[in-house]
Amino acid sequence: MLKITKPEPNRVDIDLSGRIGSEEMGRALDDLLEMSQDVNEGRMLYTITSFAFPDMGAIAVEMARLPKMFGLLGRFDRCAVLCDAAWIRTAAEVEGALFPGIDIKAFELHDREQAEAWLKTGVA
């Protein structure tokens, strides 16, 4: 499952669990791009549970939208990643170090309150 929601004008939430196929990936990325059009200095909460690598079709769909996805990063200042897998949390923070202009901080899945506080104030 890959679900995109916009709970606030400058916030987008992404919920990912399990294995993703190409149709679901395409729909979700289109939703993400559409919901992010009017976001400036935005916040993102990315929750990942039961991660499984996407199938090859889903990866192809993501690669086709990669230029638009890089443009999307400039709309967000802060992204909190909630995940039960330590290696994904580490990868998220490394990614944050590679992309200037966006702070990415990873939290354990049960630390949602801390992640929410950090998104709002920058303090965990």
BAVO-572601 format. One line per field, with one value per residue (C-alpha): residue in three letters; x, y, z. Coordinates in nm, 3 decimals. Example, Ala and Ser with C-alpha at 12.3 -4.5 7.8 and 13.67 -1.06 7.14 Angstrom:
2
res = ALA/SER
X = 1.230/1.367
Y = -0.450/-0.106
Z = 0.780/0.714
END
This chain:
124
res = MET/LEU/LYS/ILE/THR/LYS/PRO/GLU/PRO/ASN/ARG/VAL/ASP/ILE/ASP/LEU/SER/GLY/ARG/ILE/GLY/SER/GLU/GLU/MET/GLY/ARG/ALA/LEU/ASP/ASP/LEU/LEU/GLU/MET/SER/GLN/ASP/VAL/ASN/GLU/GLY/ARG/MET/LEU/TYR/THR/ILE/THR/SER/PHE/ALA/PHE/PRO/ASP/MET/GLY/ALA/ILE/ALA/VAL/GLU/MET/ALA/ARG/LEU/PRO/LYS/MET/PHE/GLY/LEU/LEU/GLY/ARG/PHE/ASP/ARG/CYS/ALA/VAL/LEU/CYS/ASP/ALA/ALA/TRP/ILE/ARG/THR/ALA/ALA/GLU/VAL/GLU/GLY/ALA/LEU/PHE/PRO/GLY/ILE/ASP/ILE/LYS/ALA/PHE/GLU/LEU/HIS/ASP/ARG/GLU/GLN/ALA/GLU/ALA/TRP/LEU/LYS/THR/GLY/VAL/ALA
X = 0.000/0.119/-0.114/-0.064/-0.268/-0.254/-0.367/-0.259/-0.195/0.185/0.208/0.195/0.192/0.310/0.223/0.406/0.370/0.433/0.521/0.416/0.319/0.347/-0.018/-0.017/0.321/0.205/-0.119/0.057/0.334/0.079/-0.116/0.203/0.290/-0.063/-0.095/0.245/0.188/0.097/0.327/0.605/0.836/0.645/0.664/0.640/0.573/0.682/0.573/0.720/0.604/0.665/0.892/0.934/1.124/0.885/0.848/1.042/0.738/0.702/1.070/1.032/0.732/0.933/1.233/1.011/0.892/1.234/1.286/0.950/1.028/1.357/1.165/0.925/1.204/1.241/0.887/0.970/1.201/1.160/1.078/1.033/1.068/0.904/1.020/1.070/1.383/1.709/1.874/1.594/1.622/1.996/1.943/1.688/1.928/2.210/1.974/1.899/2.269/2.295/2.006/2.060/1.756/1.566/1.623/1.542/1.529/1.445/1.251/1.157/0.802/0.678/0.821/0.541/0.490/0.858/0.845/0.535/0.701/1.016/0.813/0.645/0.935/1.257/1.313/1.270
Y = 0.000/0.350/0.622/0.998/1.246/1.620/1.683/2.050/2.307/2.276/1.913/1.586/1.244/0.927/0.583/0.289/-0.074/-0.399/-0.450/-0.189/-0.258/-0.027/0.089/0.173/0.349/0.556/0.660/0.749/0.951/1.140/1.212/1.329/1.563/1.703/1.753/1.922/2.180/2.464/2.360/2.599/2.545/2.222/1.937/1.567/1.271/0.945/0.630/0.300/-0.033/-0.388/-0.264/-0.482/-0.375/-0.259/-0.474/-0.383/-0.216/0.015/0.106/0.188/0.411/0.594/0.639/0.788/1.053/1.117/1.468/1.582/1.419/1.612/1.934/1.836/1.829/2.207/2.249/2.082/2.201/1.911/1.541/1.303/0.934/0.684/0.328/0.002/-0.089/0.070/0.048/0.253/0.517/0.538/0.558/0.838/1.049/0.988/1.099/1.413/1.492/1.459/1.695/2.054/2.252/1.969/1.833/1.464/1.308/0.945/0.814/0.470/0.377/0.421/0.778/0.947/1.222/1.317/1.316/1.539/1.781/1.795/1.868/2.163/2.308/2.151/2.009/1.640
Z = 0.000/-0.087/0.031/-0.002/0.203/0.267/0.625/0.622/0.345/0.373/0.475/0.288/0.451/0.280/0.416/0.263/0.360/0.182/-0.181/-0.440/-0.801/-1.102/-1.107/-0.738/-0.768/-1.065/-0.895/-0.569/-0.734/-0.942/-0.621/-0.451/-0.736/-0.751/-0.373/-0.357/-0.632/-0.394/-0.107/-0.002/0.294/0.341/0.583/0.501/0.727/0.565/0.750/0.631/0.775/0.655/0.378/0.070/-0.241/-0.514/-0.822/-1.139/-1.296/-0.997/-1.014/-1.385/-1.308/-1.041/-1.270/-1.540/-1.292/-1.139/-1.288/-1.148/-0.813/-0.782/-0.847/-0.573/-0.313/-0.335/-0.202/0.131/0.408/0.646/0.621/0.915/0.836/1.070/1.015/1.200/0.997/1.117/0.774/0.616/0.889/0.823/0.446/0.493/0.695/0.445/0.169/0.369/0.384/0.005/-0.082/0.027/0.134/0.301/0.650/0.683/1.027/1.093/1.391/1.514/1.427/1.784/1.805/1.610/1.870/1.851/1.470/1.470/1.715/1.504/1.190/1.363/1.561/1.441/1.791/1.870
END
